[in-house]
Amino acid sequence: MAKEEQEQAEAGVEDGGGKKKKLIIIGAAVAVALILGVVAFMMFGKGDKKAQKEGAAAQAEGGHGAPAAAPAAGGHGAPAAGAAGAAAGPAANIFPLEPFIVNIYDGQELRYLKVKIELEMVSPAVKAEIDGRLAPIRDSLLILFSAKTLQDVQDVQGKNTLKDEILTAINKSIPPGKIAKVYFTDFVVQ
């Protein structure tokens, strides 16, 4: 009987050892599957967000992936009315000029003025007119900036006055009413 009990005990140890091996293998397989799932989610989850952002940007620009606009009441070539046209309109009508760097006088010494300007056009068609008259526009603005002193441009009122003067100078080179607003995107006096 002792031999039978010993054989059953050995059989139980082998059977129990086999169960442990199976549990370890299954646990390892589950862990590997879980890790692969997390990695796949991270990679594909971020890709979906990038695709969504690119799709939203394309729709805002009216590019590929944007919904087709309804025909405008004014016929072919007329500006489309609607929220999408209004949202994309102002960004499409901005014309950035190269920075201007000029000397200005502060009463005691010469200083440098660096100004970067962006023009808001009434329509994108004005861009061709600005491109064609860019040299006279830059020339008149350089002369305008060079005539300023530090006191003329150091406060908000002076900067707003300068915007009006810039608009007047540009309207001498292109027909008036083509530029809606003037924006300073960089204004440094050193």
C-alpha positions as CSV (number, residue, x, y, z in Angstrom):
1,M,0.0,0.0,0.0
2,A,2.8,2.3,0.7
3,K,3.9,1.8,-2.9
4,E,0.5,2.7,-4.2
5,E,0.3,5.9,-2.1
6,Q,3.8,6.8,-3.3
7,E,2.9,6.2,-6.9
8,Q,-0.3,8.3,-6.5
9,A,1.7,11.1,-4.8
10,E,4.3,11.1,-7.7
11,A,1.5,11.1,-10.2
12,G,-0.2,14.0,-8.4
13,V,3.1,15.9,-8.3
14,E,3.6,15.4,-12.1
15,D,0.0,16.3,-12.7
16,G,0.2,19.4,-10.4
17,G,3.5,20.4,-12.1
18,G,1.9,20.1,-15.5
19,K,-1.0,22.3,-14.3
20,K,1.5,24.9,-13.1
21,K,3.3,24.9,-16.4
22,K,0.1,25.4,-18.3
23,L,-0.9,28.3,-16.0
24,I,2.5,30.0,-16.5
25,I,2.2,29.6,-20.3
26,I,-1.3,30.9,-20.4
27,G,-0.4,33.8,-18.1
28,A,2.6,34.7,-20.3
29,A,0.4,34.5,-23.4
30,V,-2.2,36.8,-21.8
31,A,0.5,39.2,-20.7
32,V,2.0,39.3,-24.2
33,A,-1.4,39.8,-25.8
34,L,-2.2,42.6,-23.4
35,I,1.1,44.4,-24.1
36,L,0.6,44.0,-27.9
37,G,-3.0,45.4,-27.5
38,V,-1.7,48.4,-25.6
39,V,1.0,49.1,-28.1
40,A,-1.4,48.7,-31.0
41,F,-3.9,51.0,-29.3
42,M,-1.2,53.7,-28.7
43,M,0.0,53.6,-32.3
44,F,-3.3,53.4,-34.0
45,G,-5.1,55.7,-31.5
46,K,-2.6,58.5,-32.1
47,G,-2.9,58.0,-35.9
48,D,-6.6,58.5,-35.7
49,K,-6.2,61.7,-33.8
50,K,-3.7,63.0,-36.4
51,A,-6.0,62.0,-39.2
52,Q,-8.9,63.8,-37.5
53,K,-6.7,67.0,-37.0
54,E,-5.5,66.8,-40.6
55,G,-9.1,66.3,-41.8
56,A,-10.3,69.3,-39.7
57,A,-7.5,71.5,-41.1
58,A,-8.3,70.4,-44.6
59,Q,-12.0,71.2,-44.1
60,A,-11.1,74.6,-42.7
61,E,-8.9,75.4,-45.7
62,G,-11.5,74.0,-48.1
63,G,-9.0,71.5,-49.4
64,H,-9.2,67.7,-49.9
65,G,-11.7,66.1,-47.6
66,A,-13.8,69.2,-47.2
67,P,-17.5,68.9,-47.9
68,A,-18.6,70.3,-51.2
69,A,-20.0,73.8,-51.0
70,A,-23.5,74.5,-52.2
71,P,-23.6,76.5,-55.4
72,A,-23.6,80.2,-54.7
73,A,-26.6,82.3,-55.7
74,G,-24.4,84.6,-57.7
75,G,-23.3,82.0,-60.1
76,H,-19.9,80.6,-61.0
77,G,-17.0,82.6,-59.3
78,A,-19.3,84.4,-56.8
79,P,-18.2,84.1,-53.2
80,A,-20.0,81.4,-51.3
81,A,-22.1,82.5,-48.3
82,G,-22.2,80.5,-45.1
83,A,-20.4,79.8,-42.0
84,A,-17.6,77.8,-43.7
85,G,-16.9,80.7,-46.1
86,A,-16.9,83.2,-43.3
87,A,-14.5,81.2,-41.2
88,A,-12.0,80.6,-44.0
89,G,-12.3,84.1,-45.5
90,P,-10.3,86.3,-43.2
91,A,-7.3,83.9,-43.0
92,A,-7.2,83.6,-46.8
93,N,-7.3,87.4,-47.1
94,I,-4.1,88.1,-45.1
95,F,-1.0,89.3,-47.0
96,P,2.2,89.3,-44.9
97,L,4.9,91.8,-45.8
98,E,8.6,91.2,-45.2
99,P,9.8,92.9,-42.0
100,F,11.0,96.5,-42.1
101,I,14.1,97.5,-40.2
102,V,14.8,101.3,-40.1
103,N,16.7,103.8,-38.0
104,I,14.6,106.2,-35.9
105,Y,15.7,109.1,-33.7
106,D,14.9,109.3,-30.0
107,G,16.2,112.8,-29.3
108,Q,19.7,111.7,-28.2
109,E,20.7,108.7,-30.4
110,L,19.6,106.6,-33.3
111,R,17.6,103.5,-32.5
112,Y,16.4,100.6,-34.6
113,L,12.7,100.0,-35.4
114,K,11.7,96.5,-36.6
115,V,8.1,96.2,-37.8
116,K,6.4,93.2,-39.4
117,I,3.0,94.1,-41.0
118,E,0.2,91.9,-42.3
119,L,-2.5,93.4,-44.5
120,E,-6.1,92.3,-44.5
121,M,-7.4,92.5,-48.0
122,V,-11.1,92.8,-48.9
123,S,-10.8,89.8,-51.3
124,P,-8.0,87.4,-52.3
125,A,-8.0,88.9,-55.8
126,V,-6.2,92.0,-54.3
127,K,-3.1,89.9,-53.7
128,A,-2.1,90.2,-57.4
129,E,-2.4,94.0,-57.2
130,I,-0.2,94.1,-54.1
131,D,2.4,91.8,-55.6
132,G,2.5,94.0,-58.7
133,R,3.0,97.2,-56.7
134,L,5.2,95.7,-53.9
135,A,8.3,97.9,-54.5
136,P,6.4,101.2,-54.4
137,I,4.5,100.0,-51.3
138,R,7.7,99.0,-49.4
139,D,9.4,102.3,-50.5
140,S,6.6,104.5,-49.1
141,L,6.5,102.5,-45.9
142,L,10.2,102.7,-45.4
143,I,10.1,106.5,-45.8
144,L,7.2,106.7,-43.4
145,F,8.9,104.6,-40.7
146,S,12.2,106.5,-41.1
147,A,10.5,109.8,-40.5
148,K,9.2,108.6,-37.1
149,T,10.8,109.3,-33.7
150,L,10.7,107.1,-30.6
151,Q,8.0,109.4,-29.1
152,D,5.8,108.9,-32.2
153,V,5.7,105.1,-31.9
154,Q,6.1,104.3,-28.2
155,D,2.5,104.4,-27.0
156,V,-0.7,102.7,-28.2
157,Q,-2.1,105.9,-29.7
158,G,1.1,106.4,-31.7
159,K,0.9,102.9,-33.0
160,N,-2.8,103.3,-34.0
161,T,-1.9,106.6,-35.8
162,L,0.9,104.8,-37.6
163,K,-1.6,102.1,-38.8
164,D,-3.7,104.8,-40.3
165,E,-0.7,106.4,-42.0
166,I,0.4,103.0,-43.3
167,L,-3.1,102.5,-44.8
168,T,-3.0,105.9,-46.4
169,A,0.5,105.2,-47.9
170,I,-0.6,101.9,-49.3
171,N,-3.8,103.5,-50.8
172,K,-1.5,105.8,-52.8
173,S,0.0,102.7,-54.6
174,I,-3.1,100.7,-55.1
175,P,-6.7,101.8,-55.4
176,P,-8.3,102.8,-52.1
177,G,-10.6,100.4,-50.3
178,K,-8.7,97.2,-51.3
179,I,-7.0,96.9,-47.8
180,A,-9.4,96.6,-44.9
181,K,-7.0,96.6,-41.9
182,V,-3.3,96.8,-41.0
183,Y,-1.9,94.5,-38.3
184,F,1.4,94.7,-36.5
185,T,2.7,91.2,-35.9
186,D,6.1,92.3,-34.7
187,F,7.0,95.8,-33.3
188,V,10.5,96.2,-31.7
189,V,12.4,99.3,-30.9
190,Q,16.0,98.8,-29.8
